[in-house]
Amino acid sequence: MPDRSWEGGLHQMVEVKEGLAPTAPRRTIARVTYQRFFRQYLRLSAMTGTGMEIAAEMRATYGLRTVAVPTHRPVQRRHLGITVLPDGAAKAARIASRVCELAAQGRPVLIGTRTVAASEALSQALSANGVAHRILNARQNAEEADLVSSAGAAGSITIATNMAGRGTDIKLGPGVAQAGGLHVIRTEYHESRRIDRQLYGRAGRQGDPGSCEDIVALDDPLLVRYAPGLVRQARQVPLAAPTARLLRHVMQSRAEAKAAVARRWQMSQERDLARMLAIAGREHG
């Protein structure tokens, strides 16, 4: 990212750590939040596939209503359920078994992970099980177009981070629609329900058939962080689908609430700063 640097000496510390000559520190003299920036426009509108979850915040922040627009073609995507396993090793083994089953049917599989580290750890697990696959994350940006173009081919298996979750149109290869279309496996819940839905939206696009499912583990970091009590209880009883959905709901509700509080605080700080810097008084001249 040219011409961008961290503040407070952090950038220089990283440069020294990497054996580079430290650059001169930069000082920020002006800043603006996204919320204030977009409110500068005389006319403001937007389109997103996952806007209903934040309808209240959009109205409070920008004074905009959120309207749901029906899809151009009927959605054929099917959700095949939730599988919750005790730990990451069991999750990786289940995913390996599942993708082999689907690839044998001639269906492409997209496996969604939350981080680059998680994508590489899962890649190692699949390789150990002899499962051929490709990775789409921030370290393969030069090959991104090729990876996306082949992700819909029959029997292909792709592990991806969030970069494949938004705006990525995976075209189905010959015979794939007849086999059932693209299948998406979510391996971790995200802090926002919108990101989860964006990942699911890679399957069943424009009326194509497709399916999705969750294969997650109780030791996933966000579950442990935001719903530790429920995780402890879940380890003591057989985990049914309603309990799994409750785990996801509690974790994401808490994570989204925390993020919303941070955004409101940022807006409040911005308003206070604007009042302090405002020029008041009678005009002269």
Sequence and secondary structure as in RCSB ss.txt:
>XXXX:A:sequence
MPDRSWEGGLHQMVEVKEGLAPTAPRRTIARVTYQRFFRQYLRLSAMTGTGMEIAAEMRATYGLRTVAVPTHRPV
QRRHLGITVLPDGAAKAARIASRVCELAAQGRPVLIGTRTVAASEALSQALSANGVAHRILNARQNAEEADLVSS
AGAAGSITIATNMAGRGTDIKLGPGVAQAGGLHVIRTEYHESRRIDRQLYGRAGRQGDPGSCEDIVALDDPLLVR
YAPGLVRQARQVPLAAPTARLLRHVMQSRAEAKAAVARRWQMSQERDLARMLAIAGREHG
>XXXX:A:secstr
 TT   STTHHHHHHHHTT              HHHHHTTSSS     TT GGGHHHHHHHH         SS  
EEEEEEEEEESSHHHHHHHHHHHHHHHHHTT  EEEE SSHHHHHHHHHHHHHTT   EEESGGGGGGHHHHHHH
TTSTT EEEE GGGTSS      TTHHHHT EEEEE S  SSHHHHHHHHTTSSGGG EEEEEEEEETT HHHHH
H HHHHHHHTTS   HHHHHHHHHHHHHHHHHHHHHHHHHHHHHHHHHHHHH   S    
